[in-house]
Amino acid sequence: MTSRPERQRGQSLAELALVTPVLLLLIGGAVQYALIMETRHEIIQVARDTARWAATQTYDPCDDAASDTPRQPLTLADELATSASLIGYSAGDWNSGNFLVQTGALPASLPHKEGVEVLWTVVAPPPPATPGPCPPQDNTTQAFVTIRLTHAVPILFPGAWFIPGLCDGSGCDVSISATAMFRMEPPPE
């Protein structure tokens, strides 16, 4: 059995010391990316489930929107997000959100960190018919419900504070948004 000279063993340790930080950066980046993608998948599912629920209810957003506290879709989105175990989400974060009824579109700018936006829109039928209530009571009026969720995923990777735009006074995070839109069907007669 031959033994290595001391120089070769020292060279191997020096190479390992140079390569280890790069490998740790790659592994940490892959883990953080996987966390962000998993959270994106979960938030899309929560948005779809909330919009699906809002589209199938006998809930009348035109009449009930002002009197609901907290809003039913916001409460449901909060429950779904809590059960989905979103990283960085605390129960109740989405109980205050923008609750819009019959406006043209969602606001162009997203909420800064956390938020739920709900939008009901009614597409008027062609004349001479008049727009029906929301949700529609007939087959000529189309109503849609749109849900947009925004969630801030925390950056767990050390050193992220060096990347511009990821960190502020409350920590380092990436905002992820998901939008789901469903057509509301007339209630069964």
URCOR-V69102 format. One line per field, one symbol per residue. phi: phi as a letter, one per 20 degrees, with the letter a starting at -180 (. if undefined). psi: psi as a letter, one per 20 degrees, with the letter a starting at -180 (. if undefined). burial: b if it has 24 or more other ideal C-beta (glycine too) atoms within 12 Angstrom, else e. A space follows every 50 residues. Layout:
# URCOR-V69102
phi: ???
psi: ???
burial: ???
This chain:
# URCOR-V69102
phi: .edffgffffffffffffegffffffffffffffffffffgfffffffff fffffdeegdffeeffefbffgfffffffffffflffnedgnfdfcbecd cldfbfgfefgfccrccccdcdefffgefdfefdffdceeedccdcccdc ceefeeffnffeefneccfepdbceccccccceeefffe
psi: pqqqqhghhhhghggghhhghgghgggghgggghgghghggghggggghg hgghijqjpnhhhighiporqghggghggghghilppjpppihjiprpop plrgrqqhpqqgfqqpppppqpoqrqqjqqprrorqirjhppqqppppqp popqoipqjhiipqihqahiaprpppqppppqppqqqq.
burial: eeeeeeeeeeeeeeeeeeeeeeeeeeeeeeebeebbeebbebbbbbbbbb bbbbbebebbbbeebeeeeebbbbbbbbbbbeebebbbbeeebbbebbbb bbeeebeeeebebbbbbbbbbbeeeeeeeeeeebbbbeeebbbbbbbbbb bbbbbebeebeeeeeeeeeeebbbbbbbbbbbbbeeeee
